[in-house]
Amino acid sequence: MLTLYLVYSGAAFAQTTFEGALQKKTDSLLAPVKATGNRDELLPNGVLQNLISPSGWGGFGTYIFGGLGGDYPQPYRNTPDLIAFGGFCAGDPQKTVNIALSMNITSVHDVRDLSGNFEVSRQIFTGSSISAGGLQLFASKHESDSPGSTFYFAFSHALQWLPSAANGGSKLTYTIGIGNGRFYTKSPLDITNGRGAHGTAIFGSISYELIKNVNFNTEWSGINLGCSLGIKPFNSPLAIGIGITDLTRYSSDKINSTFVICYPLSVAR
């Protein structure tokens, strides 16, 4: 962690894939849980399934979490970027809802440029969940070029006929959602460089389990395309995601590499 801090200590200004998608960290920490009551279903396999877009799956139970994410190079720059995040969630989404709250720090070395996220999730019919949330809330207009606060709605489904190597999990899940802000409004640098002003507002993802504890994820963020690996090493709650983003010319000026590492600091289910 210290090495990353030293390398990525520059101030974050460019719109990055992480400023707008940190709420999904609750998804990456979600371990498969047994369905309660009369529910008999496959749930997500507990490995990170979304790196640049939200999921309809939220947290389960009560825990606090934190982690680091990075982006290299930043769009229209040749420098790396680092972001830290932390938060907590509480609630049973099978009975009522789960609520997750988190904070982003996009200037890690001097703890500046703070913004917040929230997510409310609810499991609905078999193998399915919905979520609604907000990202980059209260971001400083002087520090970040994010398009203001972002709000979204997402639906996710875990295929019931394709069991995972993990007990109670599904090998394949998908998400489709709609949102404003970073899912629709491109960065000022995109506009200046002729990439247009707006994305699709629609985002989505597909996650497939390659082997136990390793997922391959493909996502459309509303602005661009990305692919990643979700890894859950050592059979522990630690979640790792590594990938590449901005694969098309629809936004940004080059392909970027991304990573995230996150861990629940305390869990009470």
PyMOL commands that set and color helices and strands:
alter all, ss='L'
color gray80, all
select helices_A, chain A and resi 2-7+22-28+108-110+181-183+188-192+233-235
alter helices_A, ss='H'
color red, helices_A
select strands_A, chain A and resi 43-44+62-72+81-90+98-107+112-123+128-137+150-158+169-170+172-179+202-211+214-220+225-231+239-245+256-268
alter strands_A, ss='S'
color yellow, strands_A
deselect
rebuild
show_as cartoon
